Amino acid sequence: MLLKGIPDIRLLRSADPAVVAQLADLAPYRPVSVLPPVRRDLSIAVAADDRAEDLGDRVRTALGDDADVVERVEIRQETPCAQLPPQALARLGATEDQKNLLVRITLRPLDATMSDREANVLRERAYAALHQGSGSQAPESERGEAP
């Protein structure tokens, strides 16, 4: 506990995956929020060789000081753009040498519940950093969805 800087002995028995993953090595403990997560899904076109690590790095760089609320960047589905119908290629502005990813970004601040409006702003910033097609999804506020 001292070496990792774990503040509460109960964390050693936690079933929370975010805590359990940190107990596998001697890296310093990072606090885990008990607040509810906010998830946003993105459909993007990226280079065929982009990996989850690349996406996570780009999201964190784009969010700057707000990056500490990013709990996870996860690829949920991957489809080569050559396999997409023409309408999807046009919507994404993708080329056949790219791939289409469905990416889920999980946001969870340590000290406050995040509003939908705050999450949507971060979603748009992440989308701008990740999407490499010439098309774009309209921001949620322009699609008539509640912010």
N, C-alpha and C positions, 0 to 999 in steps of 0.2 A: 504494500500500500504506500509506503513512504517513497520507494523508488519511482513508482508511477505517478505519485501525487493524487491517489484516490482519496477523496474527502470523507467517504462514508463506507463502513464495512459492509453494509447491506448491498452495495453494488457488486460485491463478489458473488452474490447469489442471484443476481438479476438474470432474467430470461430475455430481456430486451436485446435484440440482435446488435444494436448499435453499441451496447455496453459489452456484450460477449465478445464481439470482434476485437475490441481493444484489450482484452485480457490475454490474448494469444502471444503477446510480445512485451518487451520492456519499454516501449515508446511511452512518453508522458500521456496521461489520461486527459481526454478532452471531454468537457461536460456534455451531457446528453439532455436534450429538452424533454420535458414531460407534457408539453403542450401538443395540441393536435397538428398533424402535418397538413400541408396544402400541396396538392399535386396538380401539375399542369402537363398536358400532352401536346407534343409538337410533331407535325409531319413535315419533314425537311428533305432537301436534296443536298447530298454531300459527295465529296470525292470517294471513289470506290475503295480507297485504302484507309479512310478515316476509321478510327477505333473509338471505343467508349472513353478511353483515357484522354484522347485528343478532344473529344466533345466536352468532357468535364473541365479540362484545362481552359478551353475557350469560354465556357460559361462563367467560370470563376474569374477569369481576366475581365470579361465584359461587365460583370457585376461589381467589380472593384471592392469597395468597402462593404457592400451588401452581400458579398460572397459567403460570409459566415452563416447565412441562413440556408445555404444549399446543403441539404443532407445527402442527396443522391442524384446522380444523372445516370439514367438506365436506358439502354436500347431495348425496346419491347418487341420490335419487329423490323426486319431488314429485307428489302426487295430490290434486286438490281433494276435500274430504271428501264433497261431494255425489255423487261417483262411487264411494264406498266401499260395500261391502255393510253391512247393518244390524249384523251381528256385529262388524265392525271399528269402526264408529262407537261401539257400546256399549263395546267394550274400551278404546278411547281416551278415551271420555267426550267425544267431539268433536261439534261442531255443523256443520251443512252449510255455514256461511259460513267455516269454517276450512279449512286444508289439512293433509294428512298428509305429513310428511317422514321419509325415512330419512336420518339424519345419521350420518356417521362422524367420530369424534374420534380423532385420532392423538396419542398421548402419547409423549414421548421426553425423559427427563431428560438433562442434559449430563454428569453425573458418576457415575451409578449405574444399574444395570439395575433396571427397575421390576417389582415382583412383581405377579401377578394380583390379589392381595388389594388392594394399593395402587391399581391401575388400576380395580378395581371400586368402590372407595370414591369415587374421582374421577368415575367414570361416574354413580353415583347422585346426586352433587352437581350434575353437569351436567344430568342428566335433570330434577331438581327445578327447576332454573333455566329450562329450555327448555319443558317440556311445559305447555300451556295448556288441556288437556282436564280433565274432572272425573275420568276414570279414570286408573289408573296401572299400569305394569308392576310386578310384584312384584320386589323386589331379587333378584339372582341367588342369594343365599344361601337365600332362601325358595323358589326354584324347584327346589332340589335340585342346582344346578350347583356345581361346585367353585369356591371363592373364589380 
